[in-house]
Amino acid sequence: MNQNRLVTVGLTALAPVSWGSTYFVTTQFLPADRPLFTGMMRALPAGLALVALTRRLPREDWWWKAAVLGALNIGAFFPLLFLSAYRLPGGMAAVIGSVGPLWVAGLAALFLGEKPTLRTLLTGIAAALGVSLVVLKAAGAFDAIGVIAALGSSASMSAGTVFTKRWGRPEGVGPLVLTGWQLTAGGLLIAPVAFFVEGAPPALDGRNIAGYVYLALVNTAVAYWLWFRGIGRMTATSVTFLGPLSPLTAAVIGWAALGQALAPVQLLGMAIAFGATLAGQVTPEGPAKSPRSFSSTEDKELELSMDVTSRPVRR
């Protein structure tokens, strides 16, 4: 693995590492039983902030493409994710979600021509097995709605990853702009459903607000920017094999912050899942897009994000 690819993998991996804190923040900081409101608060403020920051709107067919990607990656994924988090033990939800590499392998074969190899399938199974050993516990009643929600969230995110790869990005548009479009579209999709199903927003205290600010900025705006950046530079299958880092991070946070013990079998599971994550990165792949055009756009976005008040946007 050359240095540029190593940097790309490392930066992209920060996204699922950040997402690994979602269960902790949801259960420790947020109001109970508000999955739709939580999904909206995670997506819409971050999306509107990025659109305002980048000052770039979709054009032509990218209006509907951004809406579709926003629905898959955000609008359907967030509510289903939080619904599963509220109704299932965190370990069970994480195990169901860990089948993402297998979802992506099948969808990538259909829509991207990335034929799954036996190695890919075995690596995906190993990742799910490793996650199972880490987080799945015997305790906890089976909840059909929670299981369906977890499966749906995994399928939705997997489809969003594949179609993000298939459609790429418009000329001159970087991942920061694309992230803003998708978060806004997804948040707008969630908002009316949240108010119709859950009613008026709950009263929020300082702890709730801190949780939502963290989810919107670090866990969503920054993490999804890194994720979509990675999709532009790696194969869909390689990107999704970073997904097991999320439940592994959740387990480490549970151990460090909540005093949850890690048994030897869980440590074995961590080793298996982490090994599968690494194995998913060594499959051969060609460049997805022109690296020069992407890095140029991303350099402008980095400058914009660091000094938006003193530097006009040039597109």
Summary of the structure (lengths in Angstrom):
residues: 315
radius of gyration: 18.7
end to end distance: 33.2
largest distance: 56.0
contacts: 1118
relative contact order: 0.20
helix: 74%
strand: 0%
